[in-house]
Amino acid sequence: MQLEEFVSSHAPNDGTKAFELENSKLLDVELDGSIMAKAGTMVGYEGDISFERKSAGGLKGMLKKKVSGEGDVMMQASGSGNLYLADQGKEVQILELDAGEEISVNGNDVLAFESSVNWDIKMLTSIAGASTGGLFNVFLEGPGHVAITTHGKPLVLETPVSTDPNATVAWSGNVSPSSKRDVNVKSLIGRSSGETYQLEFAGTDGFVIVQPYEEVQPGQ
């Protein structure tokens, strides 16, 4: 392929949406104001854009950062131009939340969301703690667009359902998980695993997003 052809064929797409995919693994944000993004996911930008690390919830967020070390998970991108985000070659999924709609996303799997989306970081230390060292999730409430990442094509399961903590990406705001342990599986395998410690979603009319990959959590 000639250099000129390569440059033109891989140039950004002309889009008009706030959140748009350049390809399955690269998010193009048309920025005019500010958005929140996972820290460290910027791969490039055009225009005048600045970045600032953010913690959720003022003093509460500062305490979370000090105790958990996860308060720096998000950054605020402000300005105007096109911002390109990606995270370790994972697939990008764009969701649109209506006003009042809520979703809880694993901190490893949130990529970006619009400034109109309310958010908070919560440590789920009681959930599968012996397996994962605790989970931290980003709780998001619409309205606005949200981009999450998955290893491969996700599967959406209706509740009630039990899932592997390391394969669980997100769940709807109307359900919450509890920890479930299968001692028999542990004795069979001989080590901690997602089969030993499970997330049990007992509520109805909810959903859980899982991926075909077991992602190691911080501290595991």
C-alpha positions in Angstrom: 0.0 0.0 0.0 1.3 3.4 -0.9 1.9 5.8 1.9 -0.6 8.3 0.7 -3.2 5.6 0.3 -2.4 4.3 3.8 -2.9 7.8 5.3 -6.2 8.4 3.6 -7.6 4.9 4.3 -6.9 5.1 8.0 -8.0 8.7 8.6 -10.7 9.4 11.1 -14.3 9.0 10.0 -16.5 12.1 9.6 -19.0 11.7 12.4 -21.6 13.9 14.0 -22.4 12.0 17.2 -20.9 12.9 20.6 -19.7 9.3 21.0 -18.9 7.3 17.9 -16.7 4.3 17.1 -13.8 4.7 14.8 -13.5 0.9 14.9 -14.6 -1.7 17.4 -11.7 -0.9 19.8 -11.4 2.9 19.4 -13.9 5.6 20.6 -14.1 9.0 19.0 -15.5 11.7 21.3 -16.6 14.9 19.6 -15.9 17.2 22.6 -17.4 20.6 23.2 -17.3 21.0 27.0 -16.2 18.1 29.2 -16.5 14.4 29.6 -15.3 11.8 32.1 -12.9 9.1 30.9 -10.9 6.3 32.5 -7.5 7.6 33.4 -4.8 6.6 30.9 -7.1 5.8 28.0 -6.3 8.8 25.8 -4.5 7.7 22.6 -4.7 11.0 20.8 -6.7 14.2 20.3 -7.3 17.0 17.9 -8.1 20.5 19.1 -7.7 22.2 22.4 -8.2 19.6 25.2 -6.9 19.4 28.8 -7.0 16.6 31.3 -7.4 16.5 35.1 -7.6 13.5 37.4 -10.9 13.4 39.3 -12.3 11.6 42.4 -16.0 11.1 43.1 -17.8 12.9 45.8 -15.6 15.7 47.3 -14.2 14.8 50.7 -15.9 11.4 50.5 -14.1 10.8 47.2 -10.8 11.9 48.8 -11.2 9.4 51.6 -12.0 6.7 49.0 -8.8 7.6 47.1 -6.7 7.4 50.3 -8.2 4.1 51.5 -8.7 2.2 48.3 -6.2 3.8 45.8 -9.0 3.8 43.2 -10.0 7.4 43.4 -7.7 8.2 40.5 -9.6 5.9 38.1 -11.3 8.8 36.3 -10.0 11.9 34.5 -12.0 14.9 33.2 -11.3 15.9 29.6 -12.3 19.5 28.8 -12.2 21.7 25.7 -13.2 21.3 22.1 -12.0 18.9 19.4 -11.9 15.2 18.8 -10.7 12.9 21.6 -9.7 9.3 20.8 -9.9 6.7 23.6 -9.0 3.0 23.8 -8.1 0.6 26.6 -5.7 -2.3 26.0 -7.3 -3.4 22.7 -10.7 -4.2 24.3 -14.0 -3.9 22.4 -15.9 -0.6 23.0 -19.6 -0.7 23.6 -21.7 2.5 23.6 -24.8 2.7 25.7 -27.4 5.5 26.0 -29.0 6.0 29.4 -32.3 7.7 29.8 -32.9 10.1 32.7 -33.0 8.0 35.9 -31.6 4.8 34.3 -28.7 3.4 36.3 -25.9 0.9 35.5 -23.0 -0.3 37.7 -19.8 -0.9 35.7 -16.6 -2.6 36.9 -13.9 0.0 37.3 -11.7 -1.9 34.9 -14.3 -1.7 32.2 -15.7 1.9 32.2 -14.2 3.9 29.4 -16.0 7.3 29.2 -19.3 9.0 29.9 -20.9 12.4 29.2 -20.9 15.1 31.8 -24.7 14.9 32.1 -24.3 11.4 33.7 -24.1 11.3 37.5 -21.4 9.0 38.9 -19.9 7.6 42.0 -17.2 5.1 42.9 -18.1 2.4 45.4 -15.9 -0.4 46.8 -17.7 -3.7 47.0 -15.4 -5.2 49.6 -17.9 -7.8 50.7 -18.3 -9.2 47.3 -16.2 -12.3 46.5 -13.4 -10.7 48.6 -11.4 -13.8 49.1 -11.3 -14.3 45.3 -10.8 -10.8 44.0 -9.6 -8.6 47.0 -12.8 -6.6 46.6 -14.3 -5.0 43.6 -14.7 -1.3 42.8 -17.5 -0.2 40.6 -18.5 3.0 38.9 -22.2 3.7 39.4 -23.7 5.7 36.6 -27.1 7.4 36.3 -28.5 9.0 33.1 -29.2 10.8 31.0 -26.2 10.5 28.7 -23.9 8.3 26.7 -21.7 5.7 28.4 -18.8 3.8 26.8 -17.7 0.5 28.4 -15.1 -2.0 27.3 -15.2 -5.8 27.0 -12.8 -8.5 26.0 -14.7 -9.9 23.0 -18.4 -9.7 22.3 -20.4 -9.4 25.5 -23.3 -11.5 26.6 -26.3 -9.9 28.4 -28.0 -12.3 30.9 -31.4 -11.7 32.6 -31.6 -12.0 36.4 -31.7 -14.1 38.5 -28.3 -15.4 37.5 -24.9 -16.2 39.0 -21.7 -15.1 37.3 -17.9 -15.3 37.6 -16.7 -12.0 39.3 -13.7 -11.8 36.8 -16.0 -12.1 33.8 -18.7 -9.7 35.1 -18.6 -6.3 33.4 -21.7 -4.4 34.5 -25.2 -4.8 35.8 -28.5 -2.8 35.8 -29.1 -0.5 38.7 -32.2 -2.3 39.9 -30.3 -5.4 41.0 -27.3 -5.9 43.3 -25.1 -8.9 43.8 -24.3 -11.0 46.8 -21.3 -13.3 47.3 -21.8 -17.0 46.7 -19.2 -19.7 47.5 -19.0 -23.2 46.3 -16.8 -25.1 48.7 -17.1 -28.3 46.7 -15.7 -26.7 43.5 -12.8 -25.2 45.5 -11.8 -28.6 46.9 -12.0 -30.0 43.4 -9.9 -27.3 41.7 -7.6 -26.7 44.6 -7.4 -22.9 44.2 -9.7 -19.8 44.3 -11.4 -19.1 41.0 -14.6 -17.6 39.6 -16.1 -21.1 39.9 -15.4 -21.0 43.7 -16.6 -17.4 44.3 -19.6 -16.2 42.3 -21.8 -13.2 42.1 -25.4 -14.0 42.7 -28.0 -11.7 41.3 -31.3 -12.8 42.9 -33.5 -9.9 41.8 -35.8 -10.0 38.8 -36.2 -7.8 35.8 -32.6 -6.9 35.7 -29.6 -7.8 33.5 -25.9 -8.6 33.9 -23.2 -8.0 31.2 -20.5 -10.7 31.1 -17.5 -11.1 28.7 -15.8 -14.3 27.4 -12.7 -13.6 29.4 -11.7 -13.7 33.1 -10.1 -10.3 33.9 -7.8 -10.3 36.9 -8.9 -7.7 39.5 -6.5 -5.3 41.3 -5.0 -7.1 44.3 -5.9 -10.6 43.1 
